[in-house]
Amino acid sequence: MKDIVLYDQNCRFCKATKRLFEKLDWMHVIEWKPLQESENTRFTQEELMREIHLITPSGDVKKRFFCDS
């Protein structure tokens, strides 16, 4: 199972971050999902719009990359 990253597909910073990490992810261990297409998440829309969320296969959540735009 892969790590899942929820990101804002309308945010330039998020898209640039995704492009960079996709180049570095040569083993394809991360699945990128736009938060706009995500269903049944345990996060509020506000939380999703503020930070990129990484969900590990065990269900742990890592949040960073605070975005104020």
CHARMM-style PDB file with segment names, atoms N, HN, CA, C and O in Angstrom:
ATOM      1  N   MET     1       0.832  -1.180   0.000  1.00  0.00      PROA
ATOM      2  CA  MET     1       0.000   0.000   0.000  1.00  0.00      PROA
ATOM      3  C   MET     1       0.883   1.252   0.000  1.00  0.00      PROA
ATOM      4  O   MET     1       1.948   1.263   0.617  1.00  0.00      PROA
ATOM      5  N   LYS     2       0.441   2.296  -0.688  1.00  0.00      PROA
ATOM      6  HN  LYS     2      -0.424   2.287  -1.190  1.00  0.00      PROA
ATOM      7  CA  LYS     2       1.231   3.516  -0.821  1.00  0.00      PROA
ATOM      8  C   LYS     2       0.835   4.569   0.201  1.00  0.00      PROA
ATOM      9  O   LYS     2      -0.262   4.539   0.759  1.00  0.00      PROA
ATOM     10  N   ASP     3       1.760   5.507   0.437  1.00  0.00      PROA
ATOM     11  HN  ASP     3       2.651   5.531  -0.016  1.00  0.00      PROA
ATOM     12  CA  ASP     3       1.402   6.729   1.158  1.00  0.00      PROA
ATOM     13  C   ASP     3       0.502   7.535   0.226  1.00  0.00      PROA
ATOM     14  O   ASP     3       0.700   7.534  -0.989  1.00  0.00      PROA
ATOM     15  N   ILE     4      -0.478   8.218   0.792  1.00  0.00      PROA
ATOM     16  HN  ILE     4      -0.639   8.220   1.779  1.00  0.00      PROA
ATOM     17  CA  ILE     4      -1.380   9.055   0.000  1.00  0.00      PROA
ATOM     18  C   ILE     4      -1.173  10.501   0.413  1.00  0.00      PROA
ATOM     19  O   ILE     4      -1.154  10.819   1.603  1.00  0.00      PROA
ATOM     20  N   VAL     5      -1.019  11.372  -0.566  1.00  0.00      PROA
ATOM     21  HN  VAL     5      -1.035  11.114  -1.532  1.00  0.00      PROA
ATOM     22  CA  VAL     5      -0.879  12.795  -0.296  1.00  0.00      PROA
ATOM     23  C   VAL     5      -2.091  13.510  -0.872  1.00  0.00      PROA
ATOM     24  O   VAL     5      -2.384  13.401  -2.063  1.00  0.00      PROA
ATOM     25  N   LEU     6      -2.798  14.250  -0.005  1.00  0.00      PROA
ATOM     26  HN  LEU     6      -2.560  14.339   0.963  1.00  0.00      PROA
ATOM     27  CA  LEU     6      -3.920  15.080  -0.432  1.00  0.00      PROA
ATOM     28  C   LEU     6      -3.392  16.495  -0.610  1.00  0.00      PROA
ATOM     29  O   LEU     6      -2.810  17.071   0.309  1.00  0.00      PROA
ATOM     30  N   TYR     7      -3.597  17.046  -1.795  1.00  0.00      PROA
ATOM     31  HN  TYR     7      -4.070  16.578  -2.541  1.00  0.00      PROA
ATOM     32  CA  TYR     7      -3.066  18.385  -2.083  1.00  0.00      PROA
ATOM     33  C   TYR     7      -4.125  19.192  -2.828  1.00  0.00      PROA
ATOM     34  O   TYR     7      -5.058  18.627  -3.400  1.00  0.00      PROA
ATOM     35  N   ASP     8      -3.976  20.502  -2.817  1.00  0.00      PROA
ATOM     36  HN  ASP     8      -3.218  20.961  -2.352  1.00  0.00      PROA
ATOM     37  CA  ASP     8      -4.900  21.412  -3.500  1.00  0.00      PROA
ATOM     38  C   ASP     8      -4.451  21.570  -4.950  1.00  0.00      PROA
ATOM     39  O   ASP     8      -3.411  22.168  -5.225  1.00  0.00      PROA
ATOM     40  N   GLN     9      -5.237  21.033  -5.864  1.00  0.00      PROA
ATOM     41  HN  GLN     9      -6.082  20.548  -5.640  1.00  0.00      PROA
ATOM     42  CA  GLN     9      -4.853  21.091  -7.280  1.00  0.00      PROA
ATOM     43  C   GLN     9      -4.982  22.489  -7.874  1.00  0.00      PROA
ATOM     44  O   GLN     9      -4.593  22.709  -9.021  1.00  0.00      PROA
ATOM     45  N   ASN    10      -5.525  23.440  -7.109  1.00  0.00      PROA
ATOM     46  HN  ASN    10      -5.841  23.261  -6.177  1.00  0.00      PROA
ATOM     47  CA  ASN    10      -5.649  24.824  -7.579  1.00  0.00      PROA
ATOM     48  C   ASN    10      -4.560  25.731  -7.006  1.00  0.00      PROA
ATOM     49  O   ASN    10      -4.506  26.918  -7.330  1.00  0.00      PROA
ATOM     50  N   CYS    11      -3.703  25.183  -6.164  1.00  0.00      PROA
ATOM     51  HN  CYS    11      -3.747  24.219  -5.901  1.00  0.00      PROA
ATOM     52  CA  CYS    11      -2.644  25.960  -5.511  1.00  0.00      PROA
ATOM     53  C   CYS    11      -1.326  25.771  -6.276  1.00  0.00      PROA
ATOM     54  O   CYS    11      -0.883  24.641  -6.482  1.00  0.00      PROA
ATOM     55  N   ARG    12      -0.710  26.866  -6.690  1.00  0.00      PROA
ATOM     56  HN  ARG    12      -1.070  27.784  -6.523  1.00  0.00      PROA
ATOM     57  CA  ARG    12       0.546  26.776  -7.442  1.00  0.00      PROA
ATOM     58  C   ARG    12       1.655  26.153  -6.611  1.00  0.00      PROA
ATOM     59  O   ARG    12       2.449  25.368  -7.131  1.00  0.00      PROA
ATOM     60  N   PHE    13       1.725  26.491  -5.317  1.00  0.00      PROA
ATOM     61  HN  PHE    13       1.080  27.127  -4.894  1.00  0.00      PROA
ATOM     62  CA  PHE    13       2.753  25.934  -4.453  1.00  0.00      PROA
ATOM     63  C   PHE    13       2.563  24.424  -4.306  1.00  0.00      PROA
ATOM     64  O   PHE    13       3.528  23.663  -4.373  1.00  0.00      PROA
ATOM     65  N   CYS    14       1.322  24.000  -4.105  1.00  0.00      PROA
ATOM     66  HN  CYS    14       0.539  24.619  -4.050  1.00  0.00      PROA
ATOM     67  CA  CYS    14       1.035  22.562  -3.961  1.00  0.00      PROA
ATOM     68  C   CYS    14       1.392  21.805  -5.241  1.00  0.00      PROA
ATOM     69  O   CYS    14       1.983  20.727  -5.184  1.00  0.00      PROA
ATOM     70  N   LYS    15       1.035  22.367  -6.381  1.00  0.00      PROA
ATOM     71  HN  LYS    15       0.555  23.243  -6.426  1.00  0.00      PROA
ATOM     72  CA  LYS    15       1.342  21.702  -7.651  1.00  0.00      PROA
ATOM     73  C   LYS    15       2.842  21.642  -7.904  1.00  0.00      PROA
ATOM     74  O   LYS    15       3.343  20.648  -8.431  1.00  0.00      PROA
ATOM     75  N   ALA    16       3.558  22.691  -7.533  1.00  0.00      PROA
ATOM     76  HN  ALA    16       3.151  23.498  -7.105  1.00  0.00      PROA
ATOM     77  CA  ALA    16       5.016  22.682  -7.693  1.00  0.00      PROA
ATOM     78  C   ALA    16       5.648  21.647  -6.758  1.00  0.00      PROA
ATOM     79  O   ALA    16       6.586  20.948  -7.143  1.00  0.00      PROA
ATOM     80  N   THR    17       5.135  21.554  -5.541  1.00  0.00      PROA
ATOM     81  HN  THR    17       4.374  22.122  -5.229  1.00  0.00      PROA
ATOM     82  CA  THR    17       5.626  20.554  -4.590  1.00  0.00      PROA
ATOM     83  C   THR    17       5.389  19.155  -5.131  1.00  0.00      PROA
ATOM     84  O   THR    17       6.272  18.300  -5.064  1.00  0.00      PROA
ATOM     85  N   LYS    18       4.211  18.922  -5.663  1.00  0.00      PROA
ATOM     86  HN  LYS    18       3.494  19.617  -5.718  1.00  0.00      PROA
ATOM     87  CA  LYS    18       3.871  17.618  -6.238  1.00  0.00      PROA
ATOM     88  C   LYS    18       4.825  17.269  -7.376  1.00  0.00      PROA
ATOM     89  O   LYS    18       5.353  16.158  -7.422  1.00  0.00      PROA
ATOM     90  N   ARG    19       5.050  18.207  -8.291  1.00  0.00      PROA
ATOM     91  HN  ARG    19       4.622  19.109  -8.253  1.00  0.00      PROA
ATOM     92  CA  ARG    19       5.951  17.944  -9.426  1.00  0.00      PROA
ATOM     93  C   ARG    19       7.351  17.569  -8.955  1.00  0.00      PROA
ATOM     94  O   ARG    19       7.954  16.629  -9.472  1.00  0.00      PROA
ATOM     95  N   LEU    20       7.863  18.303  -7.977  1.00  0.00      PROA
ATOM     96  HN  LEU    20       7.372  19.067  -7.557  1.00  0.00      PROA
ATOM     97  CA  LEU    20       9.196  18.031  -7.452  1.00  0.00      PROA
ATOM     98  C   LEU    20       9.259  16.643  -6.823  1.00  0.00      PROA
ATOM     99  O   LEU    20      10.166  15.865  -7.118  1.00  0.00      PROA
ATOM    100  N   PHE    21       8.302  16.335  -5.960  1.00  0.00      PROA
ATOM    101  HN  PHE    21       7.565  16.967  -5.720  1.00  0.00      PROA
ATOM    102  CA  PHE    21       8.338  15.050  -5.279  1.00  0.00      PROA
ATOM    103  C   PHE    21       8.077  13.885  -6.220  1.00  0.00      PROA
ATOM    104  O   PHE    21       8.590  12.790  -5.993  1.00  0.00      PROA
ATOM    105  N   GLU    22       7.297  14.094  -7.264  1.00  0.00      PROA
ATOM    106  HN  GLU    22       6.881  14.984  -7.449  1.00  0.00      PROA
ATOM    107  CA  GLU    22       7.106  13.021  -8.246  1.00  0.00      PROA
ATOM    108  C   GLU    22       8.419  12.683  -8.946  1.00  0.00      PROA
ATOM    109  O   GLU    22       8.675  11.519  -9.253  1.00  0.00      PROA
ATOM    110  N   LYS    23       9.239  13.677  -9.196  1.00  0.00      PROA
ATOM    111  HN  LYS    23       9.030  14.623  -8.947  1.00  0.00      PROA
ATOM    112  CA  LYS    23      10.546  13.428  -9.812  1.00  0.00      PROA
ATOM    113  C   LYS    23      11.464  12.654  -8.878  1.00  0.00      PROA
ATOM    114  O   LYS    23      12.274  11.844  -9.330  1.00  0.00      PROA
ATOM    115  N   LEU    24      11.340  12.900  -7.580  1.00  0.00      PROA
ATOM    116  HN  LEU    24      10.683  13.558  -7.213  1.00  0.00      PROA
ATOM    117  CA  LEU    24      12.189  12.224  -6.597  1.00  0.00      PROA
ATOM    118  C   LEU    24      11.657  10.845  -6.200  1.00  0.00      PROA
ATOM    119  O   LEU    24      12.399  10.029  -5.653  1.00  0.00      PROA
ATOM    120  N   ASP    25      10.393  10.585  -6.469  1.00  0.00      PROA
ATOM    121  HN  ASP    25       9.790  11.247  -6.914  1.00  0.00      PROA
ATOM    122  CA  ASP    25       9.739   9.337  -6.068  1.00  0.00      PROA
ATOM    123  C   ASP    25       9.940   8.273  -7.152  1.00  0.00      PROA
ATOM    124  O   ASP    25       8.976   7.835  -7.780  1.00  0.00      PROA
ATOM    125  N   TRP    26      11.159   7.869  -7.364  1.00  0.00      PROA
ATOM    126  HN  TRP    26      11.942   8.224  -6.853  1.00  0.00      PROA
ATOM    127  CA  TRP    26      11.470   6.924  -8.435  1.00  0.00      PROA
ATOM    128  C   TRP    26      10.990   5.508  -8.124  1.00  0.00      PROA
ATOM    129  O   TRP    26      10.955   4.664  -9.020  1.00  0.00      PROA
ATOM    130  N   MET    27      10.621   5.232  -6.876  1.00  0.00      PROA
ATOM    131  HN  MET    27      10.649   5.918  -6.148  1.00  0.00      PROA
ATOM    132  CA  MET    27      10.070   3.916  -6.531  1.00  0.00      PROA
ATOM    133  C   MET    27       8.534   3.939  -6.506  1.00  0.00      PROA
ATOM    134  O   MET    27       7.896   2.924  -6.228  1.00  0.00      PROA
ATOM    135  N   HSD    28       7.955   5.102  -6.797  1.00  0.00      PROA
ATOM    136  HN  HSD    28       8.473   5.927  -7.023  1.00  0.00      PROA
ATOM    137  CA  HSD    28       6.498   5.264  -6.885  1.00  0.00      PROA
ATOM    138  C   HSD    28       5.791   4.799  -5.611  1.00  0.00      PROA
ATOM    139  O   HSD    28       4.880   3.972  -5.659  1.00  0.00      PROA
ATOM    140  N   VAL    29       6.220   5.339  -4.481  1.00  0.00      PROA
ATOM    141  HN  VAL    29       6.960   6.010  -4.441  1.00  0.00      PROA
ATOM    142  CA  VAL    29       5.633   4.960  -3.198  1.00  0.00      PROA
ATOM    143  C   VAL    29       4.564   5.951  -2.720  1.00  0.00      PROA
ATOM    144  O   VAL    29       3.928   5.732  -1.689  1.00  0.00      PROA
ATOM    145  N   ILE    30       4.371   7.031  -3.469  1.00  0.00      PROA
ATOM    146  HN  ILE    30       4.888   7.209  -4.306  1.00  0.00      PROA
ATOM    147  CA  ILE    30       3.387   8.043  -3.081  1.00  0.00      PROA
ATOM    148  C   ILE    30       2.303   8.143  -4.149  1.00  0.00      PROA
ATOM    149  O   ILE    30       2.580   8.201  -5.347  1.00  0.00      PROA
ATOM    150  N   GLU    31       1.063   8.161  -3.674  1.00  0.00      PROA
ATOM    151  HN  GLU    31       0.838   8.114  -2.701  1.00  0.00      PROA
ATOM    152  CA  GLU    31      -0.087   8.392  -4.551  1.00  0.00      PROA
ATOM    153  C   GLU    31      -0.617   9.787  -4.253  1.00  0.00      PROA
ATOM    154  O   GLU    31      -0.979  10.082  -3.114  1.00  0.00      PROA
ATOM    155  N   TRP    32      -0.668  10.641  -5.256  1.00  0.00      PROA
ATOM    156  HN  TRP    32      -0.374  10.402  -6.181  1.00  0.00      PROA
ATOM    157  CA  TRP    32      -1.123  12.016  -5.100  1.00  0.00      PROA
ATOM    158  C   TRP    32      -2.596  12.101  -5.462  1.00  0.00      PROA
ATOM    159  O   TRP    32      -3.001  11.666  -6.540  1.00  0.00      PROA
ATOM    160  N   LYS    33      -3.399  12.661  -4.562  1.00  0.00      PROA
ATOM    161  HN  LYS    33      -3.070  13.015  -3.686  1.00  0.00      PROA
ATOM    162  CA  LYS    33      -4.831  12.820  -4.809  1.00  0.00      PROA
ATOM    163  C   LYS    33      -5.229  14.273  -4.570  1.00  0.00      PROA
ATOM    164  O   LYS    33      -4.965  14.821  -3.500  1.00  0.00      PROA
ATOM    165  N   PRO    34      -5.859  14.894  -5.554  1.00  0.00      PROA
ATOM    166  CA  PRO    34      -6.354  16.254  -5.322  1.00  0.00      PROA
ATOM    167  C   PRO    34      -7.428  16.231  -4.245  1.00  0.00      PROA
ATOM    168  O   PRO    34      -8.319  15.381  -4.274  1.00  0.00      PROA
ATOM    169  N   LEU    35      -7.351  17.153  -3.300  1.00  0.00      PROA
ATOM    170  HN  LEU    35      -6.627  17.843  -3.276  1.00  0.00      PROA
ATOM    171  CA  LEU    35      -8.352  17.177  -2.238  1.00  0.00      PROA
ATOM    172  C   LEU    35      -9.738  17.457  -2.799  1.00  0.00      PROA
ATOM    173  O   LEU    35     -10.740  17.085  -2.189  1.00  0.00      PROA
ATOM    174  N   GLN    36      -9.806  18.108  -3.951  1.00  0.00      PROA
ATOM    175  HN  GLN    36      -8.992  18.411  -4.447  1.00  0.00      PROA
ATOM    176  CA  GLN    36     -11.091  18.395  -4.579  1.00  0.00      PROA
ATOM    177  C   GLN    36     -11.799  17.119  -5.033  1.00  0.00      PROA
ATOM    178  O   GLN    36     -13.016  17.117  -5.216  1.00  0.00      PROA
ATOM    179  N   GLU    37     -11.051  16.047  -5.212  1.00  0.00      PROA
ATOM    180  HN  GLU    37     -10.062  16.048  -5.064  1.00  0.00      PROA
ATOM    181  CA  GLU    37     -11.631  14.777  -5.663  1.00  0.00      PROA
ATOM    182  C   GLU    37     -11.685  13.743  -4.545  1.00  0.00      PROA
ATOM    183  O   GLU    37     -12.123  12.614  -4.766  1.00  0.00      PROA
ATOM    184  N   SER    38     -11.246  14.117  -3.351  1.00  0.00      PROA
ATOM    185  HN  SER    38     -10.890  15.034  -3.172  1.00  0.00      PROA
ATOM    186  CA  SER    38     -11.208  13.178  -2.234  1.00  0.00      PROA
ATOM    187  C   SER    38     -12.567  13.097  -1.567  1.00  0.00      PROA
ATOM    188  O   SER    38     -13.244  14.107  -1.374  1.00  0.00      PROA
ATOM    189  N   GLU    39     -12.946  11.905  -1.225  1.00  0.00      PROA
ATOM    190  HN  GLU    39     -12.396  11.084  -1.381  1.00  0.00      PROA
ATOM    191  CA  GLU    39     -14.215  11.687  -0.542  1.00  0.00      PROA
ATOM    192  C   GLU    39     -13.950  10.991   0.788  1.00  0.00      PROA
ATOM    193  O   GLU    39     -12.947  10.297   0.958  1.00  0.00      PROA
ATOM    194  N   ASN    40     -14.859  11.190   1.714  1.00  0.00      PROA
ATOM    195  HN  ASN    40     -15.673  11.754   1.576  1.00  0.00      PROA
ATOM    196  CA  ASN    40     -14.825  10.486   2.994  1.00  0.00      PROA
ATOM    197  C   ASN    40     -13.513  10.668   3.753  1.00  0.00      PROA
ATOM    198  O   ASN    40     -12.997   9.711   4.330  1.00  0.00      PROA
ATOM    199  N   THR    41     -12.974  11.876   3.759  1.00  0.00      PROA
ATOM    200  HN  THR    41     -13.393  12.654   3.291  1.00  0.00      PROA
ATOM    201  CA  THR    41     -11.781  12.110   4.571  1.00  0.00      PROA
ATOM    202  C   THR    41     -12.218  12.536   5.963  1.00  0.00      PROA
ATOM    203  O   THR    41     -13.340  13.009   6.146  1.00  0.00      PROA
ATOM    204  N   ARG    42     -11.368  12.376   6.912  1.00  0.00      PROA
ATOM    205  HN  ARG    42     -10.457  11.992   6.763  1.00  0.00      PROA
ATOM    206  CA  ARG    42     -11.686  12.757   8.289  1.00  0.00      PROA
ATOM    207  C   ARG    42     -11.253  14.182   8.599  1.00  0.00      PROA
ATOM    208  O   ARG    42     -11.190  14.578   9.763  1.00  0.00      PROA
ATOM    209  N   PHE    43     -10.956  14.948   7.561  1.00  0.00      PROA
ATOM    210  HN  PHE    43     -11.007  14.626   6.616  1.00  0.00      PROA
ATOM    211  CA  PHE    43     -10.495  16.313   7.732  1.00  0.00      PROA
ATOM    212  C   PHE    43     -11.556  17.284   7.237  1.00  0.00      PROA
ATOM    213  O   PHE    43     -12.345  16.967   6.347  1.00  0.00      PROA
ATOM    214  N   THR    44     -11.560  18.470   7.829  1.00  0.00      PROA
ATOM    215  HN  THR    44     -10.919  18.727   8.553  1.00  0.00      PROA
ATOM    216  CA  THR    44     -12.471  19.503   7.345  1.00  0.00      PROA
ATOM    217  C   THR    44     -11.900  20.090   6.051  1.00  0.00      PROA
ATOM    218  O   THR    44     -10.713  19.948   5.756  1.00  0.00      PROA
ATOM    219  N   GLN    45     -12.753  20.734   5.309  1.00  0.00      PROA
ATOM    220  HN  GLN    45     -13.717  20.848   5.549  1.00  0.00      PROA
ATOM    221  CA  GLN    45     -12.308  21.384   4.069  1.00  0.00      PROA
ATOM    222  C   GLN    45     -11.262  22.446   4.386  1.00  0.00      PROA
ATOM    223  O   GLN    45     -10.303  22.621   3.634  1.00  0.00      PROA
ATOM    224  N   GLU    46     -11.444  23.156   5.498  1.00  0.00      PROA
ATOM    225  HN  GLU    46     -12.222  23.015   6.109  1.00  0.00      PROA
ATOM    226  CA  GLU    46     -10.473  24.184   5.888  1.00  0.00      PROA
ATOM    227  C   GLU    46      -9.100  23.577   6.163  1.00  0.00      PROA
ATOM    228  O   GLU    46      -8.083  24.123   5.736  1.00  0.00      PROA
ATOM    229  N   GLU    47      -9.067  22.450   6.873  1.00  0.00      PROA
ATOM    230  HN  GLU    47      -9.893  22.007   7.220  1.00  0.00      PROA
ATOM    231  CA  GLU    47      -7.790  21.778   7.141  1.00  0.00      PROA
ATOM    232  C   GLU    47      -7.112  21.364   5.841  1.00  0.00      PROA
ATOM    233  O   GLU    47      -5.904  21.532   5.676  1.00  0.00      PROA
ATOM    234  N   LEU    48      -7.899  20.826   4.931  1.00  0.00      PROA
ATOM    235  HN  LEU    48      -8.880  20.689   5.066  1.00  0.00      PROA
ATOM    236  CA  LEU    48      -7.336  20.360   3.662  1.00  0.00      PROA
ATOM    237  C   LEU    48      -6.800  21.510   2.823  1.00  0.00      PROA
ATOM    238  O   LEU    48      -5.803  21.351   2.118  1.00  0.00      PROA
ATOM    239  N   MET    49      -7.444  22.658   2.891  1.00  0.00      PROA
ATOM    240  HN  MET    49      -8.253  22.787   3.464  1.00  0.00      PROA
ATOM    241  CA  MET    49      -7.010  23.803   2.097  1.00  0.00      PROA
ATOM    242  C   MET    49      -5.776  24.485   2.693  1.00  0.00      PROA
ATOM    243  O   MET    49      -5.074  25.206   1.985  1.00  0.00      PROA
ATOM    244  N   ARG    50      -5.503  24.271   3.970  1.00  0.00      PROA
ATOM    245  HN  ARG    50      -6.073  23.685   4.546  1.00  0.00      PROA
ATOM    246  CA  ARG    50      -4.376  24.930   4.629  1.00  0.00      PROA
ATOM    247  C   ARG    50      -3.062  24.201   4.465  1.00  0.00      PROA
ATOM    248  O   ARG    50      -2.016  24.837   4.340  1.00  0.00      PROA
ATOM    249  N   GLU    51      -3.092  22.872   4.461  1.00  0.00      PROA
ATOM    250  HN  GLU    51      -3.942  22.355   4.562  1.00  0.00      PROA
ATOM    251  CA  GLU    51      -1.860  22.096   4.485  1.00  0.00      PROA
ATOM    252  C   GLU    51      -1.976  20.857   3.602  1.00  0.00      PROA
ATOM    253  O   GLU    51      -3.066  20.330   3.380  1.00  0.00      PROA
ATOM    254  N   ILE    52      -0.847  20.416   3.115  1.00  0.00      PROA
ATOM    255  HN  ILE    52       0.038  20.844   3.295  1.00  0.00      PROA
ATOM    256  CA  ILE    52      -0.782  19.127   2.430  1.00  0.00      PROA
ATOM    257  C   ILE    52      -0.841  18.043   3.493  1.00  0.00      PROA
ATOM    258  O   ILE    52      -0.161  18.134   4.515  1.00  0.00      PROA
ATOM    259  N   HSD    53      -1.646  17.024   3.260  1.00  0.00      PROA
ATOM    260  HN  HSD    53      -2.199  16.950   2.430  1.00  0.00      PROA
ATOM    261  CA  HSD    53      -1.797  15.920   4.212  1.00  0.00      PROA
ATOM    262  C   HSD    53      -1.216  14.646   3.603  1.00  0.00      PROA
ATOM    263  O   HSD    53      -1.550  14.276   2.477  1.00  0.00      PROA
ATOM    264  N   LEU    54      -0.347  13.986   4.357  1.00  0.00      PROA
ATOM    265  HN  LEU    54      -0.076  14.287   5.271  1.00  0.00      PROA
ATOM    266  CA  LEU    54       0.188  12.688   3.949  1.00  0.00      PROA
ATOM    267  C   LEU    54      -0.407  11.641   4.883  1.00  0.00      PROA
ATOM    268  O   LEU    54      -0.311  11.755   6.105  1.00  0.00      PROA
ATOM    269  N   ILE    55      -1.018  10.626   4.297  1.00  0.00      PROA
ATOM    270  HN  ILE    55      -1.096  10.533   3.304  1.00  0.00      PROA
ATOM    271  CA  ILE    55      -1.621   9.548   5.072  1.00  0.00      PROA
ATOM    272  C   ILE    55      -0.823   8.282   4.793  1.00  0.00      PROA
ATOM    273  O   ILE    55      -0.715   7.839   3.650  1.00  0.00      PROA
ATOM    274  N   THR    56      -0.267   7.708   5.854  1.00  0.00      PROA
ATOM    275  HN  THR    56      -0.355   8.069   6.783  1.00  0.00      PROA
ATOM    276  CA  THR    56       0.550   6.503   5.699  1.00  0.00      PROA
ATOM    277  C   THR    56      -0.360   5.284   5.574  1.00  0.00      PROA
ATOM    278  O   THR    56      -1.541   5.352   5.914  1.00  0.00      PROA
ATOM    279  N   PRO    57       0.184   4.174   5.089  1.00  0.00      PROA
ATOM    280  CA  PRO    57      -0.624   2.953   4.981  1.00  0.00      PROA
ATOM    281  C   PRO    57      -1.222   2.502   6.322  1.00  0.00      PROA
ATOM    282  O   PRO    57      -2.261   1.843   6.347  1.00  0.00      PROA
ATOM    283  N   SER    58      -0.570   2.855   7.429  1.00  0.00      PROA
ATOM    284  HN  SER    58       0.275   3.390   7.409  1.00  0.00      PROA
ATOM    285  CA  SER    58      -1.100   2.474   8.749  1.00  0.00      PROA
ATOM    286  C   SER    58      -2.163   3.452   9.244  1.00  0.00      PROA
ATOM    287  O   SER    58      -2.770   3.232  10.292  1.00  0.00      PROA
ATOM    288  N   GLY    59      -2.392   4.541   8.488  1.00  0.00      PROA
ATOM    289  HN  GLY    59      -1.898   4.720   7.637  1.00  0.00      PROA
ATOM    290  CA  GLY    59      -3.412   5.513   8.868  1.00  0.00      PROA
ATOM    291  C   GLY    59      -2.897   6.729   9.606  1.00  0.00      PROA
ATOM    292  O   GLY    59      -3.671   7.630   9.929  1.00  0.00      PROA
ATOM    293  N   ASP    60      -1.596   6.770   9.880  1.00  0.00      PROA
ATOM    294  HN  ASP    60      -0.967   6.038   9.618  1.00  0.00      PROA
ATOM    295  CA  ASP    60      -1.009   7.956  10.515  1.00  0.00      PROA
ATOM    296  C   ASP    60      -1.082   9.127   9.539  1.00  0.00      PROA
ATOM    297  O   ASP    60      -1.027   8.944   8.323  1.00  0.00      PROA
ATOM    298  N   VAL    61      -1.205  10.331  10.093  1.00  0.00      PROA
ATOM    299  HN  VAL    61      -1.249  10.479  11.081  1.00  0.00      PROA
ATOM    300  CA  VAL    61      -1.317  11.524   9.265  1.00  0.00      PROA
ATOM    301  C   VAL    61      -0.181  12.483   9.580  1.00  0.00      PROA
ATOM    302  O   VAL    61       0.117  12.754  10.743  1.00  0.00      PROA
ATOM    303  N   LYS    62       0.442  12.986   8.540  1.00  0.00      PROA
ATOM    304  HN  LYS    62       0.200  12.766   7.595  1.00  0.00      PROA
ATOM    305  CA  LYS    62       1.478  14.011   8.658  1.00  0.00      PROA
ATOM    306  C   LYS    62       0.952  15.231   7.929  1.00  0.00      PROA
ATOM    307  O   LYS    62       0.495  15.128   6.791  1.00  0.00      PROA
ATOM    308  N   LYS    63       1.014  16.407   8.589  1.00  0.00      PROA
ATOM    309  HN  LYS    63       1.385  16.490   9.514  1.00  0.00      PROA
ATOM    310  CA  LYS    63       0.539  17.642   7.970  1.00  0.00      PROA
ATOM    311  C   LYS    63       1.648  18.677   8.039  1.00  0.00      PROA
ATOM    312  O   LYS    63       2.256  18.880   9.089  1.00  0.00      PROA
ATOM    313  N   ARG    64       1.904  19.321   6.928  1.00  0.00      PROA
ATOM    314  HN  ARG    64       1.410  19.156   6.074  1.00  0.00      PROA
ATOM    315  CA  ARG    64       2.900  20.399   6.882  1.00  0.00      PROA
ATOM    316  C   ARG    64       2.615  21.272   5.672  1.00  0.00      PROA
ATOM    317  O   ARG    64       1.554  21.182   5.053  1.00  0.00      PROA
ATOM    318  N   PHE    65       3.586  22.122   5.348  1.00  0.00      PROA
ATOM    319  HN  PHE    65       4.447  22.195   5.851  1.00  0.00      PROA
ATOM    320  CA  PHE    65       3.512  23.018   4.196  1.00  0.00      PROA
ATOM    321  C   PHE    65       2.350  23.982   4.330  1.00  0.00      PROA
ATOM    322  O   PHE    65       1.505  24.082   3.441  1.00  0.00      PROA
ATOM    323  N   PHE    66       2.315  24.697   5.459  1.00  0.00      PROA
ATOM    324  HN  PHE    66       3.002  24.616   6.181  1.00  0.00      PROA
ATOM    325  CA  PHE    66       1.252  25.669   5.695  1.00  0.00      PROA
ATOM    326  C   PHE    66       1.158  26.624   4.516  1.00  0.00      PROA
ATOM    327  O   PHE    66       2.161  27.194   4.088  1.00  0.00      PROA
ATOM    328  N   CYS    67      -0.025  26.792   4.005  1.00  0.00      PROA
ATOM    329  HN  CYS    67      -0.840  26.329   4.353  1.00  0.00      PROA
ATOM    330  CA  CYS    67      -0.254  27.677   2.866  1.00  0.00      PROA
ATOM    331  C   CYS    67      -1.339  28.684   3.244  1.00  0.00      PROA
ATOM    332  O   CYS    67      -2.434  28.298   3.654  1.00  0.00      PROA
ATOM    333  N   ASP    68      -1.041  29.935   3.111  1.00  0.00      PROA
ATOM    334  HN  ASP    68      -0.151  30.249   2.778  1.00  0.00      PROA
ATOM    335  CA  ASP    68      -1.988  30.982   3.505  1.00  0.00      PROA
ATOM    336  C   ASP    68      -2.684  31.587   2.309  1.00  0.00      PROA
ATOM    337  O   ASP    68      -3.405  32.574   2.459  1.00  0.00      PROA
ATOM    338  N   SER    69      -2.494  31.032   1.129  1.00  0.00      PROA
ATOM    339  HN  SER    69      -1.909  30.230   1.007  1.00  0.00      PROA
ATOM    340  CA  SER    69      -3.115  31.639  -0.063  1.00  0.00      PROA
ATOM    341  C   SER    69      -4.399  30.947  -0.424  1.00  0.00      PROA
ATOM    342  OT1 SER    69      -5.051  31.326  -1.397  1.00  0.00      PROA
TER     343      SER     69
END
